[in-house]
Amino acid sequence: MIKTNQFSPEVKARAVRPAPGSGASRVYPSLWTAAVSVAPKIGCSPQTLLDSIKRQEIDSGTREGVRAEERQRIQALEREVRELRRANEILKLASAFFAWRSSTAT
């Protein structure tokens, strides 16, 4: 059975809203108990919901961490670095091959 991990933005927004930082601290004593209480109602695990709550807090600036936009930019830059290193390695090998080829041709 295939289980999807994607929830609509509306569902995520409603699920993340009861976080203690947003006024629900009177209802739930901790972030974990809020996640345990709300997660079954939207059909996900408490850990998934807790991760979404933490990600939302980071993106809003109430918690320290790398924001989603910054993380995507870092991933894109890391991908570009890998591609450039791969291309550089190919160019080094080609250069060595042609240097060897020209030295043996004479």
C-alpha positions in Angstrom: 0.0 0.0 0.0 1.4 3.4 -1.0 0.9 6.2 1.5 1.3 9.7 0.3 3.3 12.1 2.4 1.9 15.3 1.0 -0.8 17.3 2.7 -2.5 20.3 1.2 -1.3 23.7 2.3 -4.6 24.3 4.0 -4.4 21.1 6.1 -0.8 21.9 7.1 -1.8 25.4 8.0 -4.7 24.2 10.2 -2.6 21.5 11.8 0.3 23.8 12.6 -1.9 26.5 14.1 -2.3 24.8 17.5 1.4 25.0 18.3 2.2 26.4 21.7 3.9 29.5 20.3 0.6 30.5 18.7 -1.5 30.6 21.9 -2.3 27.0 22.3 0.2 26.7 25.2 -2.8 27.1 27.5 -4.4 24.0 25.9 -1.3 21.8 25.5 1.6 21.7 28.0 4.2 20.9 25.3 4.7 20.9 21.5 4.8 17.1 21.5 1.4 16.8 23.3 -0.1 19.2 20.8 1.3 17.1 17.9 0.1 13.8 19.5 -3.4 15.3 19.9 -3.8 16.8 16.5 -1.9 14.3 14.3 -4.5 11.5 14.2 -7.2 14.1 13.2 -5.4 14.9 10.0 -4.0 11.4 9.3 -0.3 11.7 9.9 2.2 10.7 12.5 2.9 13.0 15.5 6.6 13.2 14.4 5.6 14.4 10.9 3.4 17.0 12.4 6.0 18.0 14.9 8.5 18.5 12.1 6.0 20.6 10.2 5.4 22.8 13.2 9.1 23.3 13.8 9.7 24.0 10.1 6.9 26.6 10.2 8.4 28.2 13.3 11.8 28.4 11.6 10.3 29.9 8.4 8.4 32.5 10.5 11.5 33.4 12.5 10.4 32.3 15.9 12.8 29.4 16.0 16.5 29.4 15.0 17.4 27.4 11.9 17.8 27.5 8.2 14.7 28.7 6.4 13.2 26.8 3.5 14.3 29.3 0.8 17.9 29.3 2.2 17.9 25.4 2.3 16.7 25.2 -1.3 19.4 27.7 -2.4 22.1 25.7 -0.5 20.9 22.5 -2.2 21.0 24.1 -5.6 24.5 25.5 -5.0 25.7 22.1 -3.7 24.2 20.4 -6.9 26.0 23.0 -9.0 29.3 22.4 -7.2 29.0 18.6 -7.8 28.3 19.1 -11.5 31.3 21.5 -11.8 33.6 19.1 -10.0 32.5 16.3 -12.3 33.0 18.5 -15.4 36.4 19.6 -14.0 37.4 15.9 -13.5 36.4 15.1 -17.1 38.4 18.0 -18.4 41.5 16.9 -16.4 41.2 13.4 -17.8 40.7 14.7 -21.3 43.7 17.0 -20.9 45.9 14.2 -19.7 44.8 12.0 -22.5 45.5 14.5 -25.2 48.9 15.4 -23.6 49.8 11.7 -23.6 48.5 11.3 -27.2 50.5 14.3 -28.5 53.7 13.0 -26.7 53.3 9.5 -28.2 52.5 10.8 -31.8 55.9 12.3 -32.3 
